[in-house]
Amino acid sequence: MSASQEWRKGDYLVSTDNNRLDLAVIHGFLTTSYWAEGILFDIVKKSISHSLNFGLYRGDQQIGFARVITDYATFAYIGDVFILEEYRGRGLSKWMMEAVAEHPELQGLRQWILFTRDAHRLYEKTGFVRAENAERLMVKRNPDVYKK
């Protein structure tokens, strides 16, 4: 993987530099999210170490995050996308997702996937559509894994 990438917009920065990530902010959000409720700090840390991460910052404060799991050749899964509540409604999630889609090492992939409960319109702005042939999709779930 190449050097970290950055995108700037006014006072805001999206960066793939893992050294900038505030793991306490990321864990604090994820542990209360509907998709990772109760997730342990060590699991968040491990997931980040095995992903391409996009931090969103205002100054030195991390205010958003997105994580991409990929082979850099054919496939990418986007997860753990969030903007802290006080920064929502400013177009930052759309901009961060555009940065994800523009990352030079994620070009030419055959398939991207993600799961969302309520942000379909956000992801549609960067080219996502609801899955066709969903009957082909297989999943193996352990939804209470973080509650044990």
ABEGO torsion letter per residue (X at the ends): XBBBBBBBBEABBBBABAAABBAAAAAAAAAABAAABGBBAAAAAAAAAABBBBBBBBEABBABBBBBBBAGAABBBBBGBBBBAAABGAGAAAAAAAAAAABAAABGBABBBBBBAAAAAAAAAAGBBBBBGAAABBBBBBAAAAAX
